[in-house]
């Protein structure tokens, strides 16, 4: 038996003292057992493996793909998650989440953000009944509307409706403190009703559900003023969306949605001025 010829090419390029006759499938360099990585065909060296990993397409975890993939109601899921998270924080002693972020009309001038932050808080009386009921309603209506409108429009509808609900409280019950997403949810129902009727759909079931919720709104302890403000805000947004459906009306649509928000800001400002005006 003849000995194989000894050459620098027969030694691992990373470990010169190790003889090998295995070549990298990509670059052709000699590599020892330690430096080999199994490929689909043959083996590759560490440098080629590094390049392969760098150029490989990045994929999301399966859970994130299901939650954020195309067609998924990502905003709905995010709103539910944020609301539940805030409800958990409300129960932690010392944080004072409810006191710091509930809507108190008397504090509107100095802490106007409460008009929005309050929609992510819920009553702690009756344990989680309030938040569970509202999040169930959001889970029912959210995916449908988000799929119809798109994520941006849906989020705008939810937030403006919630803000309109706070304006309703400021106008009709300025000495009442409130929490809850009901104003925003009534806004979703109001918008859905306008859109469904505009598209010629059957809205009888929705009208029945809306009627039941209106009746429930007058149970003592429930801020019907927020429900009223929310449904008016949602209906206005729904009307704008129906009238600006064509692709070439996108700019007009954005301006009109912003105008609805400005309208409620103006109503709130006028109400504050009337409350500050001296009596007599």
N, C-alpha and C positions, 0 to 999 in steps of 0.2 A: 504494500500500500504506500502510495506516495503522499508526503506531507503537502498540505495546501500552501501556496505561496504567501509569505508574510508581507503585508502592505499596509500603509496608513489607512487605506480605504477599507480595510477589514477590521477596523477598530471603531468603537462608538465615538461619535464626534463630541459627545458631552463627557464621556469617561474614556480617555485615550488608553487607559490600561486594560480595558475590557475588550477582548476580541469578539467579534460578531459578524455574521454574514446575512443579517436581516436588514433590509432597506425600508426606509419610509416610503409608503405608497405614493406620497405626493411630491416630496422634494428629492427623494433618492438617496438621502444621507443614511449612513450606517448607524443603527441604534441597538443598544443592548436591551436585555429583557426588562430592566427597570424603567427604561425610557419609552417603552412601547405602549401605545393605547390602541385597543382593538377598534378598527373602523368597519364600515360595511363591507369593504374589500381590503384585506391585508391589515397592516398596522401603520400608524402615523407617529411622528415624533412630537415632542412637547410643543415646539414652536408652531407647527402646523395645526396642532390641536387648539392652541391659543387663538390662532387666526380663525379657525372654524367656529369656535364659540363666540368670538367677537362679531362675526358676520351672520350668525344664526338668527332667524326671526324670533323676536321676543313675544312670548305669549302670556296672557293673564291666567291666574289661577281659575279653575273651573267655576268656583263660587262667584268671583268677580265678573266672569264672562256672562253668567246667568243673570246677574244683577244689573250690569251696565251695558250689555250687548244691545245691538240694534233692535229697536222695537220693545225693549224692556221699560217698564214705568219707573225709571231710576229716581225721578224727582219725588214720586209718590212714596217710594221706599225710604228715601232720605228724610222726607217730612215726618213719616211715621217714626223712624228711628230717632230723630232729633227730639220729637215730642215725648216719646217714652223715656229717653235719656233725661230730659229736663224734669219729667215727673219723678224719676228716681232721685234726682238732686233735691227736689222739693222736700223729700223726707229726711234728708241728712241734717241733723241738728247743727245749728251754728252758721249755716250757709245763708239762711234768710232769702232763698231764691224767690219765694212767693212775694215777700215784702219788697224786694228790690226790682222785680220785673212785672208784677201785676199792673193792670191799667187802673190808675187813679186819676180821674179827670182833673182834679185840683192841681195835679203835678204836670199837666200837659206842657206848660210853658217851659219848665225847667228840665223835664225828662220826657220829651216827646217820643223817644224810642219805645216807651212802654206801650204805645198804641199798637206796635207790632210784636214786641216780645211777649205780650200777654197771651197771644194766640198759641204759644207753645207751652203754656202752663195750664194746669187743670185743678179743679177743686179736690181737696184731700178728704172731704167729707164723703162717707160712703165708700171709702177706700178707692179701688181703681175703677169703679163703675163709670164715672164721668169720662175718663181718658179712654177706656176700652170702647165705650159706645161711640165716641167721636172718631177714634182710629178705625173702628170697623166701618163707619160710614165713609171715611177717606179711602179705605181699602176697596170699597164697592165702587165709588164714583171716580176715584183718582185714575186708575189704569185706563178706563174708558176715555175720559177727557184728555189725559196726557197723550194717548194714542191718536186722538182726533186733532189736537191742537199743536202737539210738539212740546218739548220740555220747557222751552223758554216762555211760550205763551201761557202754558199751564201754571208755571211758577208765578208769573205776573198776575194771573187771575186769582190764585190762592192768596197771595200777599195783599193785593189791592182789596180783595173782598174782606180779608181779616181787618185791614186798616179801616175800611168803610164800616165794619161792625163796631169798631171803637169810636168812630165818629158818631154813629147812631147812639151810643151810650152817652157821649159828650153832649149831644144835642137834646136828648130826651130824658136822660137820667144823670145829670152832671155830678150828683153827690153819691154815686154808686161805684164801688170798686168791682172789677170783673176779671175773670181769667177764662180761658177756654178757646177752642178752635171752632166753636159753633158758628160764629159769624163768617169765617172763611168757608165752612162747609155749606152753609146756606147760600153763599155766593156761588159755589160749584153747582148746586142744584138749580139756582136761578139761571146761570149761564147755560147749563145743560138743557133746561126747559126751552129757552129762547132758540138755541141751536137746533134742537130736535124738531121743534115746530117749524122753524125756518127751512129745514130740509124735508119737511113733509112726513116726519115720523109720527108714530103713535105715542102720545104723551100722557095717556090716561093714567097709567100706573104711576108715572112720576108725579102727576098732579095729586093722586091719592096720597102718596108718600109725603109730598110736600105739605098737603093739608093736615096730615097727622102731626107732622113736626111743628106746624104753626100752632095747632091746638096745645101741644105739649109746651110750647114756648111760654104760655101764660100760667104755667104752674108756678106757685110762689117759690122764689129763690132762683128762678131762671131769668137771665137778662134777655127778654124778648127784643129789647132795643138793639142789641148787637145782631140778633137774627135779622131784624128788619133792615138795618144798615148793610149787612152782608149780602142779603138777597138783592137789594137795589144795586149795590156795586157790581155783583156778579152778572145781573141781568144787563146792565149797561155794557160791560165788557163783552158779554155774549152778543149783544146787538152790534157792537163795533166789529167783532170777528165775522159775523154773518154778512155785514155790508162791505167788507174788504177782503173777500176770499180770493180774488184773482191775484196771480203772481206779481203783476205789475203794480199792485196796491200795497205792497209790503211797507213802503215808507209811510204812506198815509195811515196804515194800520198802527204802526209804532207811535206816530204822533197822536192819534186819537186815543190809544190806550194810556199814553202819558197824560193826555188832557183829562181823562176820567180821574186819574190819580190826583192831578192838580185841582180838579173840581172839589174833591173831598178834603183836600188840604185847605182850600179856600173856605169851605163850609165850617171846618174846625176852627179856623182863624176868626171867622165872623162870630161864631158861638162864644169863643173865648173873650172877644172884645165886648160882647153883650153881657157876659158874666162879670167883667171887670168894670163895666160902666156904673157910675154911681146911681143909686136908686133915688127917685124923686126929683 
